[in-house]
Amino acid sequence: MQQYLIANLIINMSFCGLMMINRSHKYQFDRPGLESQIEIKSKREKAFQVEGRLIRKTDDEYIIETKGKRITFFFKDKVLSRQKIVENKGKNVEIRYAPTLDIYKDLTFDELENSDTCSAFSNSLLEYEGFCFHASAIVFKNTALLFSAPSGTGKSTHTRLWQQRFGKDAVQIINDDRPAIRRVSGRFMAYGTPWSGSSPLNVNTRAPLGAIIFLKQGKENRIRKLSNPEALKWLLYQAQYPRQNREKVVKLMDLLEDMLLKTAFYELTCSVSDEAVQTVYQQLRKDKIL
């Protein structure tokens, strides 16, 4: 297994697909003797059957607990396709993929591994006061700004407009899909991660979190600050966490409640234009975030 440093945590990981191997290269951290805080193994190996206490069962998956492990069996067209073994409160995860995954016609193995290992990382990150968030994240003036929206709404397009407006030297895209957020010494920080969706854009860096802006498509450009209930609704929708795990949900809610006190949240209705960038920039300057 290879050692990595992601979100300032030492992680041991192994991947099968080339995409995650290549994207994780810049996060490699070779310090023999330092104990890892998270371990994620991805392997092509036949899933094993085991009995345990049934936690949940649907047509697509079932979950059992046995000997301190939580094991999820995933099915596609009633065929067991992969298995996830979780222990130590999610800090140790092993994902076993069926030797052939041809049943996933609409998803490549690289995409599946990207999604599975990102989920495993985000769930384990909750043990270290953090989580992954669906957003395109930039660092501008040493401040992290996260632009979040449902897939296809234009968050990646918007962050590229910031680079066009201020220049690539001034605006760094640290992750185009799943940046990490952690509370460190009472302050929220945003981190680049290798899990950047379909985009290769990610950088191994961090910056203080200044604001999260939720995007809506529109013909006019206007921005408004969100109330706490409005912001919480969006945060729960775009945060990555195990919704069926009550203990993890409690940890996430503690983080989000603190974020609502320390971070600014906005809704931006915008077109694809330089004016949209200027609308956000002026508001953040007015609110002394930039």
C-alpha positions as CSV (number, residue, x, y, z in Angstrom):
1,M,0.0,0.0,0.0
2,Q,1.1,3.6,-0.7
3,Q,1.1,6.3,2.0
4,Y,-0.6,9.6,1.2
5,L,-1.2,12.9,3.0
6,I,-4.7,14.2,2.3
7,A,-6.5,16.9,4.3
8,N,-3.5,16.8,6.6
9,L,-4.1,13.1,7.5
10,I,-1.8,10.2,6.8
11,I,-3.6,7.6,4.7
12,N,-2.6,4.2,3.4
13,M,-4.4,3.4,0.2
14,S,-4.3,0.9,-2.7
15,F,-6.1,1.3,-6.0
16,C,-6.8,-1.0,-9.0
17,G,-7.7,1.6,-11.7
18,L,-5.2,3.9,-13.4
19,M,-7.3,7.0,-12.8
20,M,-7.0,7.0,-9.0
21,I,-3.4,5.8,-9.1
22,N,-2.5,8.8,-11.4
23,R,-4.6,11.4,-9.5
24,S,-3.3,10.4,-6.1
25,H,0.4,10.6,-7.1
26,K,0.7,14.3,-6.0
27,Y,-0.5,13.4,-2.5
28,Q,2.1,10.7,-1.9
29,F,3.8,11.0,1.5
30,D,6.7,8.7,2.2
31,R,7.5,8.9,5.9
32,P,8.2,5.3,7.1
33,G,7.4,4.8,10.8
34,L,4.5,7.2,10.9
35,E,1.2,5.4,11.7
36,S,-1.6,6.0,9.2
37,Q,-4.9,7.4,10.5
38,I,-7.0,6.0,7.6
39,E,-6.6,2.9,5.5
40,I,-8.6,2.2,2.3
41,K,-7.9,-0.9,0.2
42,S,-9.4,-1.4,-3.3
43,K,-8.9,-4.8,-4.9
44,R,-10.2,-7.0,-7.6
45,E,-11.1,-10.1,-5.7
46,K,-14.2,-12.3,-5.3
47,A,-16.5,-11.2,-2.5
48,F,-16.8,-13.6,0.4
49,Q,-20.1,-14.7,2.0
50,V,-20.4,-14.3,5.8
51,E,-23.3,-14.4,8.3
52,G,-24.0,-11.6,10.7
53,R,-26.7,-9.4,12.2
54,L,-28.8,-7.9,9.4
55,I,-28.8,-4.1,9.5
56,R,-30.5,-3.2,6.2
57,K,-31.7,-5.0,3.1
58,T,-32.9,-3.7,-0.3
59,D,-33.0,-5.1,-3.8
60,D,-29.5,-3.5,-4.5
61,E,-27.7,-4.2,-1.3
62,Y,-27.7,-5.6,2.2
63,I,-25.7,-4.8,5.2
64,I,-24.6,-7.0,8.1
65,E,-22.5,-6.6,11.2
66,T,-20.2,-9.3,12.5
67,K,-17.1,-9.3,14.7
68,G,-16.7,-5.5,14.8
69,K,-17.1,-5.2,11.0
70,R,-19.9,-3.7,9.0
71,I,-20.1,-5.5,5.6
72,T,-22.1,-4.2,2.6
73,F,-23.0,-6.5,-0.3
74,F,-23.8,-4.7,-3.5
75,F,-25.9,-6.3,-6.3
76,K,-26.5,-5.5,-9.9
77,D,-29.3,-7.4,-11.7
78,K,-29.2,-9.8,-8.7
79,V,-25.5,-10.6,-9.2
80,L,-23.1,-9.8,-6.3
81,S,-20.8,-7.2,-7.8
82,R,-18.8,-5.8,-5.0
83,Q,-18.3,-5.8,-1.2
84,K,-17.3,-3.2,1.3
85,I,-15.8,-4.2,4.7
86,V,-15.7,-1.4,7.2
87,E,-14.2,-1.4,10.7
88,N,-12.7,0.9,13.3
89,K,-15.5,3.5,12.9
90,G,-14.8,3.7,9.2
91,K,-11.1,4.3,9.5
92,N,-10.3,1.0,7.9
93,V,-12.1,0.1,4.6
94,E,-11.6,-2.7,2.2
95,I,-13.6,-2.7,-1.1
96,R,-13.6,-6.0,-3.1
97,Y,-14.7,-5.9,-6.8
98,A,-15.9,-8.9,-8.7
99,P,-13.1,-9.9,-11.2
100,T,-15.4,-8.8,-14.1
101,L,-17.7,-5.8,-13.8
102,D,-19.3,-6.0,-17.3
103,I,-22.7,-5.7,-15.7
104,Y,-22.0,-1.9,-15.2
105,K,-22.6,-0.9,-18.8
106,D,-23.1,2.8,-17.8
107,L,-20.1,3.1,-15.5
108,T,-16.4,2.4,-16.1
109,F,-14.4,0.7,-13.4
110,D,-12.3,3.9,-12.9
111,E,-15.5,5.9,-12.2
112,L,-16.9,3.3,-9.8
113,E,-13.6,3.1,-7.9
114,N,-13.4,6.9,-7.8
115,S,-16.9,7.0,-6.3
116,D,-16.4,4.2,-3.8
117,T,-13.1,5.3,-2.4
118,C,-14.3,8.9,-2.2
119,S,-17.3,7.8,-0.1
120,A,-15.0,5.7,2.1
121,F,-12.6,8.6,2.6
122,S,-15.4,11.1,3.4
123,N,-17.0,8.7,5.9
124,S,-13.7,8.1,7.7
125,L,-13.0,11.8,7.6
126,L,-16.0,12.4,9.9
127,E,-13.8,10.9,12.7
128,Y,-11.4,13.8,12.2
129,E,-14.0,16.6,12.1
130,G,-14.3,16.7,8.3
131,F,-16.2,15.5,5.2
132,C,-16.1,15.8,1.5
133,F,-18.4,18.3,-0.2
134,H,-19.8,18.4,-3.7
135,A,-18.4,21.7,-5.1
136,S,-15.8,23.3,-7.3
137,A,-13.3,24.9,-4.9
138,I,-10.9,27.8,-5.6
139,V,-8.4,29.6,-3.6
140,F,-8.3,33.4,-4.2
141,K,-6.5,35.9,-2.0
142,N,-5.6,33.0,0.4
143,T,-9.3,32.3,0.9
144,A,-11.1,29.2,-0.2
145,L,-14.4,29.7,-2.0
146,L,-16.7,26.8,-2.8
147,F,-19.2,26.9,-5.6
148,S,-21.8,24.2,-5.2
149,A,-24.7,23.1,-7.3
150,P,-26.4,19.9,-8.6
151,S,-24.4,18.2,-11.4
152,G,-24.7,20.0,-14.7
153,T,-25.7,23.3,-13.3
154,G,-22.4,25.0,-14.1
155,K,-20.2,25.1,-11.0
156,S,-17.1,24.1,-13.0
157,T,-17.9,26.7,-15.7
158,H,-18.2,29.4,-13.0
159,T,-14.8,28.7,-11.4
160,R,-13.1,28.9,-14.8
161,L,-14.7,32.3,-15.2
162,W,-12.9,33.4,-12.1
163,Q,-9.6,32.3,-13.6
164,Q,-10.5,34.2,-16.8
165,R,-11.4,37.3,-14.8
166,F,-8.4,37.4,-12.4
167,G,-5.9,35.1,-14.0
168,K,-4.7,31.5,-13.3
169,D,-1.9,32.9,-11.1
170,A,-4.4,34.6,-8.8
171,V,-7.1,31.9,-8.8
172,Q,-6.2,28.3,-8.1
173,I,-8.8,25.5,-8.6
174,I,-8.0,23.1,-5.8
175,N,-10.7,20.5,-6.6
176,D,-13.4,20.5,-9.2
177,D,-15.8,18.1,-7.6
178,R,-15.1,16.8,-4.1
179,P,-12.9,19.1,-1.9
180,A,-12.6,18.2,1.8
181,I,-13.6,20.5,4.6
182,R,-12.1,20.0,8.1
183,R,-12.4,21.9,11.4
184,V,-8.9,22.5,12.7
185,S,-8.4,24.2,16.0
186,G,-11.9,25.6,15.7
187,R,-11.4,27.0,12.2
188,F,-12.7,25.5,9.0
189,M,-10.2,24.7,6.2
190,A,-10.8,23.5,2.6
191,Y,-8.4,20.9,1.1
192,G,-7.7,19.6,-2.3
193,T,-8.3,15.8,-2.7
194,P,-7.6,13.4,-5.6
195,W,-11.4,12.7,-5.9
196,S,-12.3,15.3,-8.5
197,G,-15.0,13.5,-10.4
198,S,-14.7,13.5,-14.2
199,S,-12.2,16.4,-14.0
200,P,-8.5,15.9,-13.4
201,L,-8.3,19.3,-11.6
202,N,-7.1,18.9,-8.1
203,V,-4.2,20.3,-6.1
204,N,-2.7,19.2,-2.8
205,T,-3.1,22.4,-0.9
206,R,-5.4,24.0,1.7
207,A,-6.8,27.4,2.6
208,P,-9.2,28.9,5.2
209,L,-12.8,28.5,4.2
210,G,-14.3,31.9,3.4
211,A,-17.7,31.2,1.8
212,I,-19.9,28.6,0.1
213,I,-21.9,29.9,-2.8
214,F,-24.8,27.8,-4.1
215,L,-25.5,28.3,-7.8
216,K,-28.8,28.6,-9.7
217,Q,-29.1,29.2,-13.4
218,G,-30.8,32.4,-14.5
219,K,-30.7,35.2,-17.0
220,E,-29.9,37.9,-14.5
221,N,-27.1,37.9,-12.0
222,R,-28.0,38.5,-8.4
223,I,-26.7,37.2,-5.0
224,R,-28.3,37.0,-1.6
225,K,-27.1,35.7,1.8
226,L,-28.9,32.6,2.9
227,S,-30.5,32.1,6.3
228,N,-29.2,29.3,8.5
229,P,-32.2,27.0,7.7
230,E,-31.7,27.6,3.9
231,A,-28.0,27.0,4.2
232,L,-28.4,23.8,6.3
233,K,-30.7,22.3,3.7
234,W,-28.1,22.8,0.9
235,L,-25.3,21.6,3.1
236,L,-27.1,18.3,3.9
237,Y,-27.9,17.9,0.2
238,Q,-24.3,18.4,-1.0
239,A,-22.2,16.9,1.9
240,Q,-21.1,13.3,1.4
241,Y,-21.9,11.1,4.4
242,P,-23.6,7.8,5.3
243,R,-27.2,8.8,5.7
244,Q,-28.1,5.4,7.3
245,N,-25.4,5.7,10.0
246,R,-26.8,7.7,13.0
247,E,-23.5,8.1,14.7
248,K,-21.9,9.6,11.6
249,V,-24.9,11.9,11.0
250,V,-24.6,13.2,14.6
251,K,-20.9,14.0,13.9
252,L,-21.8,15.8,10.7
253,M,-24.5,17.9,12.3
254,D,-22.1,19.1,14.9
255,L,-19.8,20.3,12.2
256,L,-22.5,21.9,10.2
257,E,-24.0,23.8,13.1
258,D,-20.6,25.3,13.8
259,M,-20.1,26.1,10.1
260,L,-23.3,28.1,10.1
261,L,-21.8,30.3,12.8
262,K,-18.4,30.7,11.2
263,T,-18.9,30.6,7.4
264,A,-20.9,32.8,5.0
265,F,-23.4,31.1,2.7
266,Y,-25.0,32.7,-0.5
267,E,-27.3,31.8,-3.3
268,L,-26.2,33.1,-6.7
269,T,-28.6,33.2,-9.6
270,C,-26.4,33.7,-12.6
271,S,-25.7,33.5,-16.3
272,V,-22.4,32.3,-17.8
273,S,-20.7,35.7,-17.8
274,D,-18.0,37.9,-16.3
275,E,-20.7,39.9,-14.6
276,A,-21.6,36.8,-12.5
277,V,-18.1,36.7,-11.2
278,Q,-18.2,40.4,-10.5
279,T,-21.5,40.1,-8.6
280,V,-19.9,37.5,-6.2
281,Y,-16.7,39.4,-5.9
282,Q,-18.3,42.7,-4.9
283,Q,-20.5,41.0,-2.3
284,L,-17.6,39.2,-0.7
285,R,-15.6,42.4,-0.6
286,K,-18.6,44.2,1.0
287,D,-18.9,41.4,3.6
288,K,-15.1,41.6,4.2
289,I,-14.5,38.0,3.2
290,L,-12.1,39.0,0.5
